Amino acid sequence: MANQQGIVKDTPTTLSDSTFLFAEQAWLPNGWQRDVLFEIVEGHFAQITANTTPVDGAQHLQGPVLPTLANVHSHAFQRVMAGMAEVSLNPDDSFWSWRDLMYKVVGRLSPQQVHVIATQLYIDMLKAGYTQVGEFHYLHHDPSGKPYRNPAEIAHQLLHAADRTGIGMTLLPALYSYAGFGGQAPHQGQARFIHSSDSYLQLQQQLARELKGAALTGTHTHNRHRLGICFHSLRAVSQIQIQEVLAALDHGQPIHIHIAEQQKEVTDCLNWSQQRPVEWLHNHIGLNEHWCLIHATHLNHNEVQMIADSGAVVGLCPTTEANLGDGIFPGVALTQAGGRWGIGSDSHVCLSATEELRQLEYSQRLRDQQRNRLYSQSQNYVGDYLYTQALNGGNQACGIQLGLAVGCRADLMVLNTTHPLLMASQTPDLINRWLFACHENQIKDVFVAGKQCIQDGHHALEAHSCRQFADVLKQVTG
Protein backbone atom coordinates (compact mmCIF):
# COMPACT_ATOMS: atom_id res chain seq x y z
CA MET A 1 0.00 0.00 0.00
CA ALA A 2 1.23 3.54 -0.78
CA ASN A 3 1.79 6.14 1.90
CA GLN A 4 0.50 9.71 1.61
CA GLN A 5 3.35 10.62 -0.75
CA GLY A 6 2.44 7.82 -3.11
CA ILE A 7 5.64 5.86 -2.35
CA VAL A 8 5.27 2.11 -2.12
CA LYS A 9 7.55 0.45 0.42
CA ASP A 10 6.86 -3.13 -0.53
CA THR A 11 8.66 -4.72 -3.47
CA PRO A 12 6.37 -4.50 -6.50
CA THR A 13 5.18 -7.57 -8.31
CA THR A 14 5.90 -7.71 -12.03
CA LEU A 15 2.71 -7.76 -14.09
CA SER A 16 2.43 -8.81 -17.70
CA ASP A 17 0.92 -5.46 -18.67
CA SER A 18 3.38 -3.37 -16.64
CA THR A 19 6.38 -1.42 -17.80
CA PHE A 20 9.15 -0.26 -15.48
CA LEU A 21 11.43 2.75 -15.29
CA PHE A 22 14.30 3.06 -12.83
CA ALA A 23 15.90 6.31 -11.63
CA GLU A 24 18.88 6.81 -9.35
CA GLN A 25 17.35 10.13 -8.24
CA ALA A 26 13.73 11.27 -8.40
CA TRP A 27 11.89 14.25 -6.89
CA LEU A 28 8.83 12.65 -5.29
CA PRO A 29 6.17 14.54 -3.32
CA ASN A 30 8.19 14.10 -0.11
CA GLY A 31 11.45 15.27 -1.69
CA TRP A 32 14.43 13.70 -3.42
CA GLN A 33 14.62 9.91 -3.20
CA ARG A 34 17.28 7.44 -4.31
CA ASP A 35 16.95 4.29 -6.45
CA VAL A 36 13.32 4.70 -7.44
CA LEU A 37 11.41 2.10 -9.45
CA PHE A 38 8.30 3.25 -11.31
CA GLU A 39 5.73 0.67 -12.36
CA ILE A 40 3.41 1.91 -15.11
CA VAL A 41 0.09 0.29 -16.00
CA GLU A 42 -2.21 1.73 -18.68
CA GLY A 43 -0.32 5.00 -18.77
CA HIS A 44 -0.43 5.70 -15.02
CA PHE A 45 1.90 5.10 -12.09
CA ALA A 46 0.72 1.90 -10.42
CA GLN A 47 3.54 1.63 -7.88
CA ILE A 48 6.54 3.78 -6.97
CA THR A 49 9.22 2.20 -4.81
CA ALA A 50 12.21 4.08 -3.37
CA ASN A 51 15.48 2.57 -2.11
CA THR A 52 15.09 -0.53 -4.23
CA THR A 53 16.73 -2.33 -7.14
CA PRO A 54 15.55 -2.46 -10.76
CA VAL A 55 13.53 -5.41 -12.02
CA ASP A 56 14.53 -7.25 -15.16
CA GLY A 57 13.63 -5.25 -18.25
CA ALA A 58 13.35 -1.89 -16.50
CA GLN A 59 14.50 1.09 -18.54
CA HIS A 60 17.24 3.00 -16.70
CA LEU A 61 16.80 6.78 -16.75
CA GLN A 62 20.12 8.57 -17.05
CA GLY A 63 19.76 11.64 -14.83
CA PRO A 64 17.62 13.24 -12.10
CA VAL A 65 13.90 12.72 -12.66
CA LEU A 66 11.26 15.42 -12.12
CA PRO A 67 7.52 15.64 -12.73
CA THR A 68 6.47 17.51 -15.85
CA LEU A 69 4.22 20.58 -15.88
CA ALA A 70 0.97 21.68 -17.48
CA ASN A 71 1.22 24.83 -19.59
CA VAL A 72 -1.97 26.55 -18.46
CA HIS A 73 -2.34 29.11 -21.26
CA SER A 74 -1.60 28.82 -24.98
CA HIS A 75 -2.76 30.56 -28.13
CA ALA A 76 -1.03 28.19 -30.57
CA PHE A 77 -1.42 30.35 -33.68
CA GLN A 78 0.43 33.26 -32.04
CA ARG A 79 3.71 31.33 -32.15
CA VAL A 80 3.99 32.42 -35.79
CA MET A 81 4.21 36.04 -34.59
CA ALA A 82 7.13 35.58 -32.17
CA GLY A 83 9.67 38.34 -32.84
CA MET A 84 7.50 40.16 -35.39
CA ALA A 85 6.28 42.93 -33.10
CA GLU A 86 9.65 44.12 -31.78
CA VAL A 87 9.74 47.18 -34.09
CA SER A 88 8.83 50.58 -32.68
CA LEU A 89 6.25 52.19 -34.94
CA ASN A 90 4.50 54.20 -32.24
CA PRO A 91 5.93 56.04 -29.21
CA ASP A 92 2.92 54.73 -27.27
CA ASP A 93 3.28 51.08 -28.29
CA SER A 94 1.21 48.84 -26.02
CA PHE A 95 -0.73 45.61 -25.86
CA TRP A 96 -3.41 47.28 -27.94
CA SER A 97 -1.08 48.14 -30.85
CA TRP A 98 0.35 44.60 -30.66
CA ARG A 99 -3.22 43.30 -30.91
CA ASP A 100 -3.71 45.12 -34.21
CA LEU A 101 -0.76 43.21 -35.68
CA MET A 102 -2.17 39.97 -34.31
CA TYR A 103 -5.46 40.61 -36.11
CA LYS A 104 -3.59 41.03 -39.42
CA VAL A 105 -1.78 37.74 -38.96
CA VAL A 106 -5.01 35.98 -37.98
CA GLY A 107 -6.57 36.96 -41.28
CA ARG A 108 -4.02 34.95 -43.24
CA LEU A 109 -4.08 31.58 -41.47
CA SER A 110 -5.70 28.45 -42.90
CA PRO A 111 -6.68 25.46 -40.75
CA GLN A 112 -3.81 23.46 -42.25
CA GLN A 113 -1.34 26.20 -41.34
CA VAL A 114 -2.68 26.26 -37.79
CA HIS A 115 -2.02 22.52 -37.63
CA VAL A 116 1.59 22.98 -38.75
CA ILE A 117 2.16 25.81 -36.25
CA ALA A 118 0.62 23.82 -33.40
CA THR A 119 2.62 20.69 -34.24
CA GLN A 120 5.93 22.54 -34.04
CA LEU A 121 4.78 24.41 -30.93
CA TYR A 122 3.79 21.25 -29.08
CA ILE A 123 7.09 19.56 -29.94
CA ASP A 124 8.90 22.54 -28.45
CA MET A 125 6.65 22.44 -25.37
CA LEU A 126 7.47 18.77 -24.81
CA LYS A 127 11.17 19.57 -25.05
CA ALA A 128 10.60 22.21 -22.37
CA GLY A 129 8.97 19.73 -19.98
CA TYR A 130 5.34 20.67 -20.58
CA THR A 131 3.22 17.55 -21.14
CA GLN A 132 -0.25 19.12 -20.99
CA VAL A 133 -1.33 22.32 -22.71
CA GLY A 134 -4.31 24.50 -21.87
CA GLU A 135 -5.22 25.60 -25.40
CA PHE A 136 -7.28 28.81 -25.12
CA HIS A 137 -8.86 28.51 -28.56
CA TYR A 138 -10.75 31.39 -30.16
CA LEU A 139 -9.72 31.16 -33.83
CA HIS A 140 -12.98 29.48 -34.80
CA HIS A 141 -14.04 30.57 -38.31
CA ASP A 142 -12.70 31.39 -41.77
CA PRO A 143 -11.15 34.83 -42.44
CA SER A 144 -14.52 36.34 -43.36
CA GLY A 145 -16.09 35.12 -40.13
CA LYS A 146 -18.08 32.35 -41.81
CA PRO A 147 -18.17 29.06 -39.89
CA TYR A 148 -16.40 26.15 -41.55
CA ARG A 149 -18.56 23.30 -42.78
CA ASN A 150 -17.36 21.50 -39.67
CA PRO A 151 -17.66 24.12 -36.90
CA ALA A 152 -14.86 22.36 -34.98
CA GLU A 153 -12.45 22.41 -37.94
CA ILE A 154 -9.63 24.33 -36.27
CA ALA A 155 -10.19 22.65 -32.91
CA HIS A 156 -9.70 19.34 -34.71
CA GLN A 157 -6.43 20.62 -36.21
CA LEU A 158 -5.18 21.46 -32.72
CA LEU A 159 -6.23 18.08 -31.31
CA HIS A 160 -4.61 16.29 -34.24
CA ALA A 161 -1.36 18.18 -33.61
CA ALA A 162 -1.51 17.12 -29.95
CA ASP A 163 -2.12 13.50 -30.92
CA ARG A 164 0.77 13.48 -33.41
CA THR A 165 3.24 14.96 -30.96
CA GLY A 166 2.11 13.09 -27.84
CA ILE A 167 1.21 16.05 -25.63
CA GLY A 168 -2.01 16.10 -23.63
CA MET A 169 -4.48 18.92 -24.27
CA THR A 170 -7.04 20.70 -22.15
CA LEU A 171 -9.05 22.24 -24.96
CA LEU A 172 -10.66 25.54 -24.00
CA PRO A 173 -12.94 26.80 -26.79
CA ALA A 174 -13.54 30.47 -26.00
CA LEU A 175 -16.82 32.34 -26.19
CA TYR A 176 -16.11 35.70 -27.83
CA SER A 177 -19.05 37.90 -28.86
CA TYR A 178 -18.26 41.59 -28.37
CA ALA A 179 -15.51 44.16 -28.85
CA GLY A 180 -15.84 45.84 -25.47
CA PHE A 181 -17.75 46.20 -22.20
CA GLY A 182 -21.46 46.73 -22.53
CA GLY A 183 -21.91 44.60 -25.65
CA GLN A 184 -20.00 46.71 -28.19
CA ALA A 185 -20.28 45.29 -31.71
CA PRO A 186 -17.22 43.32 -32.85
CA HIS A 187 -15.09 44.71 -35.66
CA GLN A 188 -13.71 43.01 -38.75
CA GLY A 189 -10.43 41.99 -37.13
CA GLN A 190 -12.40 39.87 -34.67
CA ALA A 191 -14.62 38.20 -37.27
CA ARG A 192 -12.96 34.79 -36.95
CA PHE A 193 -13.57 34.68 -33.19
CA ILE A 194 -17.26 35.43 -32.85
CA HIS A 195 -19.86 33.05 -31.45
CA SER A 196 -23.33 33.57 -30.05
CA SER A 197 -24.23 31.71 -26.89
CA ASP A 198 -26.18 29.16 -28.92
CA SER A 199 -23.45 28.46 -31.48
CA TYR A 200 -20.87 28.24 -28.69
CA LEU A 201 -22.96 25.68 -26.81
CA GLN A 202 -23.35 23.67 -30.01
CA LEU A 203 -19.56 23.68 -30.49
CA GLN A 204 -19.02 22.55 -26.91
CA GLN A 205 -21.55 19.76 -27.25
CA GLN A 206 -19.97 18.54 -30.49
CA LEU A 207 -16.49 18.48 -28.98
CA ALA A 208 -17.72 16.76 -25.81
CA ARG A 209 -19.31 13.97 -27.89
CA GLU A 210 -16.19 13.56 -30.00
CA LEU A 211 -13.75 13.51 -27.10
CA LYS A 212 -15.90 11.06 -25.19
CA GLY A 213 -16.12 8.82 -28.26
CA ALA A 214 -12.36 9.02 -28.82
CA ALA A 215 -11.71 8.06 -25.20
CA LEU A 216 -14.03 5.06 -25.47
CA THR A 217 -12.42 3.84 -28.69
CA GLY A 218 -8.86 4.55 -27.60
CA THR A 219 -8.29 7.06 -30.39
CA HIS A 220 -6.58 9.46 -27.96
CA THR A 221 -3.93 7.46 -26.13
CA HIS A 222 -4.70 7.00 -22.43
CA ASN A 223 -7.39 9.70 -22.63
CA ARG A 224 -4.85 12.56 -22.42
CA HIS A 225 -7.32 15.26 -23.46
CA ARG A 226 -9.83 17.29 -21.47
CA LEU A 227 -12.51 19.82 -22.44
CA GLY A 228 -13.06 23.00 -20.47
CA ILE A 229 -15.24 26.12 -20.53
CA CYS A 230 -13.75 29.40 -21.62
CA PHE A 231 -14.83 33.03 -21.81
CA HIS A 232 -12.41 35.23 -23.70
CA SER A 233 -12.73 38.17 -21.28
CA LEU A 234 -15.35 40.25 -19.52
CA ARG A 235 -15.18 42.78 -22.35
CA ALA A 236 -16.02 40.03 -24.92
CA VAL A 237 -19.06 38.44 -23.25
CA SER A 238 -22.11 39.52 -21.26
CA GLN A 239 -23.25 38.52 -17.81
CA ILE A 240 -26.24 36.73 -19.30
CA GLN A 241 -23.97 34.72 -21.61
CA ILE A 242 -21.71 33.62 -18.77
CA GLN A 243 -24.70 32.52 -16.73
CA GLU A 244 -26.30 30.68 -19.67
CA VAL A 245 -23.11 28.80 -20.51
CA LEU A 246 -22.39 27.83 -16.93
CA ALA A 247 -25.96 26.67 -16.39
CA ALA A 248 -25.71 24.43 -19.47
CA LEU A 249 -22.14 23.15 -19.20
CA ASP A 250 -20.61 23.53 -15.76
CA HIS A 251 -20.01 20.07 -14.32
CA GLY A 252 -16.77 20.78 -12.48
CA GLN A 253 -14.43 21.12 -15.46
CA PRO A 254 -11.89 23.96 -15.75
CA ILE A 255 -13.27 27.45 -16.51
CA HIS A 256 -10.79 29.96 -17.97
CA ILE A 257 -10.99 33.69 -18.64
CA HIS A 258 -8.57 36.53 -19.46
CA ILE A 259 -8.93 39.19 -16.78
CA ALA A 260 -7.31 42.43 -15.57
CA GLU A 261 -4.36 42.04 -17.95
CA GLN A 262 -4.07 45.74 -18.77
CA GLN A 263 -4.75 48.97 -16.87
CA LYS A 264 -7.04 50.10 -19.70
CA GLU A 265 -9.18 47.01 -19.18
CA VAL A 266 -9.52 47.83 -15.48
CA THR A 267 -10.42 51.46 -16.23
CA ASP A 268 -12.97 50.43 -18.86
CA CYS A 269 -14.53 47.94 -16.45
CA LEU A 270 -14.78 50.61 -13.74
CA ASN A 271 -16.42 53.02 -16.20
CA TRP A 272 -18.90 50.34 -17.24
CA SER A 273 -19.76 48.81 -13.86
CA GLN A 274 -18.11 50.85 -11.10
CA GLN A 275 -16.28 47.66 -10.13
CA ARG A 276 -12.87 46.24 -10.98
CA PRO A 277 -12.80 43.09 -13.19
CA VAL A 278 -12.07 40.44 -10.54
CA GLU A 279 -14.37 42.21 -8.12
CA TRP A 280 -17.19 42.18 -10.71
CA LEU A 281 -16.64 38.50 -11.55
CA HIS A 282 -16.60 37.56 -7.87
CA ASN A 283 -19.74 39.56 -7.04
CA HIS A 284 -21.87 38.81 -10.11
CA ILE A 285 -20.84 35.28 -11.14
CA GLY A 286 -18.87 33.79 -8.26
CA LEU A 287 -15.46 32.14 -8.16
CA ASN A 288 -14.45 28.66 -7.04
CA GLU A 289 -11.60 26.20 -7.52
CA HIS A 290 -12.65 25.44 -11.12
CA TRP A 291 -11.82 28.96 -12.32
CA CYS A 292 -8.47 29.90 -13.85
CA LEU A 293 -7.99 33.67 -14.05
CA ILE A 294 -5.49 34.35 -16.83
CA HIS A 295 -3.02 37.17 -16.07
CA ALA A 296 -5.03 38.96 -13.33
CA THR A 297 -2.12 41.40 -13.39
CA HIS A 298 -3.83 44.44 -11.89
CA LEU A 299 -5.43 43.57 -8.56
CA ASN A 300 -6.10 45.47 -5.38
CA HIS A 301 -5.77 43.89 -1.93
CA ASN A 302 -9.44 42.87 -1.77
CA GLU A 303 -9.26 41.12 -5.14
CA VAL A 304 -6.15 39.20 -4.13
CA GLN A 305 -8.01 37.96 -1.05
CA MET A 306 -11.11 37.12 -3.10
CA ILE A 307 -9.05 34.89 -5.38
CA ALA A 308 -7.23 33.19 -2.52
CA ASP A 309 -10.41 32.58 -0.53
CA SER A 310 -12.27 31.18 -3.55
CA GLY A 311 -9.63 28.57 -4.35
CA ALA A 312 -9.38 29.80 -7.94
CA VAL A 313 -5.99 29.54 -9.65
CA VAL A 314 -4.27 32.40 -11.47
CA GLY A 315 -2.73 31.56 -14.86
CA LEU A 316 0.51 33.53 -15.10
CA CYS A 317 2.46 33.99 -18.33
CA PRO A 318 5.46 36.03 -17.15
CA THR A 319 7.43 36.26 -20.41
CA THR A 320 4.37 37.27 -22.46
CA GLU A 321 3.26 39.71 -19.76
CA ALA A 322 6.72 41.27 -19.86
CA ASN A 323 6.80 41.30 -23.67
CA LEU A 324 3.43 43.05 -23.87
CA GLY A 325 4.17 45.49 -21.07
CA ASP A 326 1.24 44.25 -19.00
CA GLY A 327 2.71 44.91 -15.58
CA ILE A 328 3.97 42.91 -12.59
CA PHE A 329 1.64 40.41 -10.94
CA PRO A 330 1.33 40.74 -7.12
CA GLY A 331 2.86 37.33 -6.53
CA VAL A 332 4.07 38.01 -3.00
CA ALA A 333 0.62 39.23 -1.91
CA LEU A 334 -1.09 36.16 -3.40
CA THR A 335 1.44 33.86 -1.76
CA GLN A 336 0.90 35.47 1.63
CA ALA A 337 -2.87 35.15 1.17
CA GLY A 338 -2.52 31.43 0.43
CA GLY A 339 -3.43 31.74 -3.25
CA ARG A 340 -2.63 29.40 -6.12
CA TRP A 341 -1.05 29.92 -9.53
CA GLY A 342 0.22 28.05 -12.58
CA ILE A 343 2.30 29.11 -15.57
CA GLY A 344 1.72 29.28 -19.31
CA SER A 345 3.49 30.61 -22.38
CA ASP A 346 0.51 32.47 -23.95
CA SER A 347 1.88 34.13 -27.13
CA HIS A 348 4.97 31.88 -27.11
CA VAL A 349 7.73 34.47 -27.33
CA CYS A 350 9.40 32.01 -24.97
CA LEU A 351 8.92 28.26 -24.57
CA SER A 352 11.01 27.67 -21.46
CA ALA A 353 9.28 26.79 -18.20
CA THR A 354 12.45 27.70 -16.33
CA GLU A 355 12.45 31.15 -17.91
CA GLU A 356 8.79 31.69 -16.99
CA LEU A 357 9.55 30.86 -13.35
CA ARG A 358 12.71 32.99 -13.28
CA GLN A 359 10.85 35.92 -14.81
CA LEU A 360 8.11 35.61 -12.20
CA GLU A 361 10.53 35.57 -9.27
CA TYR A 362 12.79 38.28 -10.67
CA SER A 363 9.85 40.60 -11.36
CA GLN A 364 8.93 40.43 -7.67
CA ARG A 365 12.54 41.20 -6.70
CA LEU A 366 12.72 44.19 -9.05
CA ARG A 367 9.48 45.65 -7.76
CA ASP A 368 10.30 45.11 -4.08
CA GLN A 369 14.07 45.69 -4.34
CA GLN A 370 14.57 42.55 -2.27
CA ARG A 371 15.66 38.96 -2.91
CA ASN A 372 13.95 35.56 -2.53
CA ARG A 373 10.34 36.72 -2.70
CA LEU A 374 8.33 33.57 -3.48
CA TYR A 375 8.71 30.82 -0.88
CA SER A 376 6.92 29.36 2.13
CA GLN A 377 7.95 28.52 5.67
CA SER A 378 7.84 24.83 4.79
CA GLN A 379 9.69 25.30 1.46
CA ASN A 380 12.35 28.02 1.64
CA TYR A 381 14.26 26.84 -1.43
CA VAL A 382 12.80 29.28 -3.97
CA GLY A 383 13.22 26.96 -6.96
CA ASP A 384 11.49 24.07 -5.21
CA TYR A 385 8.63 26.36 -4.15
CA LEU A 386 8.19 27.78 -7.66
CA TYR A 387 8.19 24.35 -9.24
CA THR A 388 5.75 22.91 -6.71
CA GLN A 389 3.32 25.79 -7.21
CA ALA A 390 3.56 25.51 -11.01
CA LEU A 391 2.92 21.76 -10.80
CA ASN A 392 -0.08 21.99 -8.48
CA GLY A 393 -1.55 25.09 -10.11
CA GLY A 394 -1.15 23.59 -13.57
CA ASN A 395 -2.93 20.42 -12.51
CA GLN A 396 -5.84 22.43 -11.11
CA ALA A 397 -6.10 24.76 -14.11
CA CYS A 398 -6.03 21.94 -16.66
CA GLY A 399 -8.14 19.41 -14.78
CA ILE A 400 -5.46 16.72 -14.72
CA GLN A 401 -3.06 15.07 -12.27
CA LEU A 402 0.64 15.20 -13.06
CA GLY A 403 3.29 14.30 -10.50
CA LEU A 404 5.49 11.41 -9.46
CA ALA A 405 2.84 9.70 -7.34
CA VAL A 406 0.68 6.61 -7.58
CA GLY A 407 -2.45 7.25 -9.66
CA CYS A 408 -0.97 10.15 -11.62
CA ARG A 409 -0.49 9.95 -15.36
CA ALA A 410 2.98 8.51 -15.98
CA ASP A 411 4.61 11.72 -17.18
CA LEU A 412 8.16 12.58 -16.19
CA MET A 413 11.32 14.27 -17.45
CA VAL A 414 15.02 13.57 -17.04
CA LEU A 415 17.62 16.30 -16.61
CA ASN A 416 20.95 16.24 -18.41
CA THR A 417 23.74 16.17 -15.83
CA THR A 418 26.55 16.90 -18.29
CA HIS A 419 26.20 20.58 -17.34
CA PRO A 420 28.81 21.17 -14.60
CA LEU A 421 26.38 23.06 -12.37
CA LEU A 422 24.01 20.09 -12.37
CA MET A 423 26.75 17.48 -12.33
CA ALA A 424 28.18 18.93 -9.12
CA SER A 425 24.87 19.75 -7.43
CA GLN A 426 23.72 18.09 -4.26
CA THR A 427 20.05 17.20 -4.46
CA PRO A 428 18.83 19.94 -2.07
CA ASP A 429 19.99 22.68 -4.44
CA LEU A 430 19.55 20.90 -7.76
CA ILE A 431 16.28 22.61 -8.73
CA ASN A 432 17.64 26.01 -7.69
CA ARG A 433 20.74 25.46 -9.85
CA TRP A 434 18.61 24.32 -12.77
CA LEU A 435 16.08 27.16 -12.61
CA PHE A 436 18.39 30.06 -11.84
CA ALA A 437 21.78 29.15 -13.33
CA CYS A 438 21.21 27.00 -16.44
CA HIS A 439 20.07 29.06 -19.41
CA GLU A 440 20.24 26.33 -22.04
CA ASN A 441 17.60 23.61 -22.07
CA GLN A 442 18.82 20.84 -19.77
CA ILE A 443 15.82 18.52 -20.27
CA LYS A 444 17.07 15.32 -21.87
CA ASP A 445 14.12 12.91 -21.96
CA VAL A 446 10.37 13.34 -21.58
CA PHE A 447 7.69 10.67 -21.10
CA VAL A 448 3.91 11.11 -21.46
CA ALA A 449 1.60 8.37 -20.15
CA GLY A 450 4.61 6.07 -19.98
CA LYS A 451 5.63 6.66 -23.59
CA GLN A 452 8.89 8.42 -24.40
CA CYS A 453 8.23 11.48 -26.57
CA ILE A 454 11.60 13.23 -26.24
CA GLN A 455 14.82 11.23 -26.39
CA ASP A 456 18.20 12.92 -25.93
CA GLY A 457 16.50 16.27 -26.55
CA HIS A 458 14.84 15.25 -29.82
CA HIS A 459 11.35 14.39 -31.07
CA ALA A 460 10.75 11.88 -33.86
CA LEU A 461 8.76 14.44 -35.93
CA GLU A 462 10.99 17.46 -35.37
CA ALA A 463 12.93 17.56 -38.67
CA HIS A 464 9.82 17.31 -40.85
CA SER A 465 7.83 19.62 -38.58
CA CYS A 466 10.57 22.26 -38.58
CA ARG A 467 10.63 22.40 -42.39
CA GLN A 468 6.85 22.73 -42.58
CA PHE A 469 6.81 25.42 -39.90
CA ALA A 470 9.47 27.43 -41.74
CA ASP A 471 7.37 27.28 -44.90
CA VAL A 472 4.31 28.58 -43.02
CA LEU A 473 6.37 31.41 -41.53
CA LYS A 474 7.39 32.48 -45.03
CA GLN A 475 3.80 32.29 -46.29
CA VAL A 476 2.28 34.21 -43.39
CA THR A 477 4.93 36.81 -42.65
CA GLY A 478 6.66 37.16 -46.03
Secondary structure, 3 states (H helix, E strand, C coil): CECCCCCECCCCCCCCCEEEEEEEEEEECCEEEEEEEEEEECCEEEEEECCCCCCCCCEEECCCEECCEEEEEECHHHHHHCCCCCCCCCCCCCHHHHHHHHHHHHCCCCHHHHHHHHHHHHHHHHHCCEEEEEEEECCCCCCCCCCCCCCCHHHHHHHHHHHHHCCEEEEEEEECCCCECCCECCCHHHHHHCCCHHHHHHHHHHHHHHHHHHHHHCCCHHHCCEECEEEEEHHHCCHHHHHHHHHHHCCCCCEEEEECCCHHHHHHHHHHHCCCHHHHHHHHCCCCCCEEEEECCCCCHHHHHHHHHHCCEEEECHHHHHHCCCCCCCHHHHHHHCCEEEECCECCCCCCHHHHHHHHHHHHHHHHCCCCCCCECCECCHHHHHHHHHHHHHHHHHCCCCCCCCCCECCEEEECCCCHHHHCCCHHHHHHHHHHHCCCCCEEEEEECCEEEEECCECCCHHHHHHHHHHHHHHHHC
